[in-house]
Amino acid sequence: MDTRRLALLCELSRLGSMRAVAENLHVTTSTVSQQIAALAKEVGQVLVEPDGRGVRLTPAGRRLVEHGAGILAAVERARIDLSAQARPNGTVRVAGYGTAVRDHLLPLVVRLGEEHPAVRLLISEHEPPEARQLLADDAVDLALTYDYNLAPAPPDRSVEAAALWTGRCGLAVPAGLDVPAGGAAEVFAACAGLDWIVNSRNTADETVVRTLSSMAGFTPQVTHRADSLDLVQHMVAAGLGVALLPAAHTLVPGVRRVPLDNPPTVLRAYAVARHGRLRWPALALVRGLLQERAGRAAGPPP
């Protein structure tokens, strides 16, 4: 049902004649008549009937006007609610990897509750490939993802990715292991005979490991997989292998982080949304707060 035609019928009920409706809306009487006839065809009912030199609503027309008042009011509320100037409200579905959720998204919950109580976050923990697929399936509104400078994510024209933060990565090794600092290839070469731990649900860090290992002249023996950085560190501390670890991540006892330089390994975080969706004020608010938090937390460039 075309709500513009419904609005004409409601105006006819209020003003009493098609001529009055036409004058009020600055259109022709013929246009009003044609649009109401089209509405009658849409609903399958006669809505107006002759009344002297004018027309009057039929019982079906009057009943539709009763519905129409509520329908048009709801449409207007929705328009205002979704306009760029509207106060943000609604549930924003976010999928993100664990570190981003814990360190950057969860701190926003309290702020939203205080400043924007009508906005609610629905959070699910997913690695970047899973989050991107959920976004493509329209199962979430925002995806928090990451890639590496040595393993960039493939371009996707269907989404809009906003850069959030970057962080240097080092190599997590057992604290007692003697790995001299140096260029990335030298550090990797010193660990060539060890087992390697990589992500279980994402391939980006494994790509980095294999790239730097190739530069050091060996093929890494990838033996263990885990996506929780805390679990990865405990595996390193237990002597199960070595792994990439962002510099910002707090070390657990028994783990040492060896810097990686020449080339550096840089993790890059993003907030990703489908094109056009950021016109929704609630989604734009959440992304903006994430960017603001990332800007405050940013240190010197990597």
Secondary structure by P-SEA (a helix, b strand, c coil): ccaaaaaaaaaaaaaccaaaaaaaacccaaaaaaaaaaaaaaacccccccccccccccaaaaaaaaaaaaaaaaaaaaaaaaccccccccbbbbbbcaaaaacccccaaaaaaacccccccbbbbbcaaaaaaaaaacccccccccccccccccccccbbbbbcbbbbbbbbcccccccccccaaaaaaaaccbbbbbbcccaaaaaaaaaaaaaacccccccbbbccaaaaaaaaaaccbbbbbbccccccccbbbbbbcccbbbbbbbbcccccccccaaaaaaaaaaaaaaaaaccccc
